[in-house]
Amino acid sequence: NTGALLVGQDYGLASAAANARTTSVTVTLGASMGQTSSNSSATAIANIDGIDGGAGNDAITNSNTIDVGWAATVPGQLMSTAIAGSDSVSVGVTVGGGFQSAAADASATAVSDVAGIAGGDDDDVIDNIGDIDVFSSAGTIASSNANKASLSLGVSGGGAAANASSIASAVGAGIDGGAGADTIATVSDIAVDALASSVSSTTTSDLNI
């Protein structure tokens, strides 16, 4: 390669969002049992390379600048983002025993894998004499809420459970030889920046009267 390369110069290249909400209202004369549940999962993956050799034995030569990825300067402007939300609400009125429960699960995963030059599989020879700048960023938000309220004239049981999983992975490499026996030489500057942000929250309420 002898020309300047600009690849992936934007945010939101991969994004995913999922939201689930379940509501149950029951009025029962006699024993009442049951579970209200909601589940959501969001996954976003961005794989970006300036030069990608792929499978096979490659000979790659670069003599110009390579800029790959987006430098996040504002919160939320990430290359790969995933947001998941889950809400479960159970309300029961029972003349007799009441055994309702509420469960909510939310999972968010975002991956950003960026390389200036990627050799890929097998044996590669990579010669670089151009500056390489790499930026990789990923962010996730997962929120889960479970709420249960039970009014019973009799025994009351059950519960509320909420789980949230939030995983963000930002990987950056100037030159990645990949699998195989590689020969890599560079005489220019290589700069790599990576940013990963992960937030998760859960709330539960269990009211028995």
Summary of the structure (lengths in Angstrom):
residues: 209
radius of gyration: 25.3
end to end distance: 72.6
largest distance: 80.4
contacts: 787
relative contact order: 0.25
helix: 0%
strand: 74%
